[in-house]
């Protein structure tokens, strides 16, 4: 959700990649539903495994509780957003997580583009 919201709010001005330290086999359908309510479609995307090379080449890396599984490189800005995992949760819960992510994404976009 964070990557899709970042892409949406930056209107393509920020290059966004998304990956997980332990990605599922498919996009969470309830997360996709929560974003679709805002006109953002992610259901056709496929989860990707975190690539340390991509992390090393990034300016900013946002983590959501990946702990020691996330590689750390000098010169890369890291932000950890401690959010509850929406996996297996009802749409009401996922909407709250989406809204929390949206606030953080809007702040990040304003910092990166201002």
N, C-alpha and C positions, 0 to 999 in steps of 0.2 A: 504494500500500500504506500509506503514512504516513497519509493522510487517513482511510482505512478503520479503521486501528488507533487513531487518535486519537478518532474517533467512538465506536468500540467501548469503549475504556478510559475515556473521559470519561462514558460512558453518557448521551450527549446533552447534557451540561452545558456543553460547549464547541461553539460554532458553527464548523463546519469547511467549508472550500471547498478544492477541488483544481483546479489548472490547470497547464499547462506552457508553457514558452517556445517549444517546438517539439513539440506533442503529436502522438502517432501517430493513426492512423485508428481504432484499437480498443484496448481494454484488453489488456495483455499476458496472453495466456491462461495462461502458466505462473505469473505473479504471482497471477492469479485462483485457480489451483489451489492455490498455497501458502497463500493466505488461507482458501480453502474448507476446508483441513485443520484450521483452527481455528474453523470454523463462521461465517466471515465471507464474504459473497457480494458480489462486485464485477463479475462478468462482464457484467451488464446495463448497467453505467455506460458513459458515453461520454466520451472525453478532451475537455478544453476548453482553449481558448487563454487564456493569461494576460491578464487585464483590469487595466490600471493603476489604474482607479478602485477595483476590489475591493482591490487591494494598499494603496492610500492609506487606505481605510476600515478596514483590519485593525489589530488590536493586535499580533499576532505573525505573521510570515511566515517559514516554513521553506523554505529553498531547498536544492536538491541539485545544486549545480554549474551554475546557469544563468548565472553571470557577469554580463556587461554587459547581457544580455537582460532582466534583472529590474530593474524600476524601484525606485528608492530614495526614500523620503519621510521627512521629519523626523517624529519621534514614533512611528515604527513600529519595533517590536523585530524584528530579523532574526537568524535562526540559519541557518547553512549547515552542512548535514550531508553531508560528503564521503563518499559511498558509491559503490560500483561499480554501474554500470548493469546491471540484470538483463535487459535486452532481448536476446533471442536466446540466452539461457543455459539450461542444463539445470536441472531442478527442484532438484537438490542445491545448486547455486550460489544459486538464487533463495531457497531456504529460509534460507541463511546471511544473505543481504541482508535478508530479512524479519525474522530474529531481531535483527539489528543495528538496524533501524528500530524494532522493538518496544521495545528497551531505551531508545532515545532518546525515543520517544513516551511511555513510562511516566514518564521523568524530567520531560518537559515537562508532562504532566498533573499530576504532583504539585506542580510549581512554580506552575502556573496555578490550581489548585484549593485549595491549602493557604493 
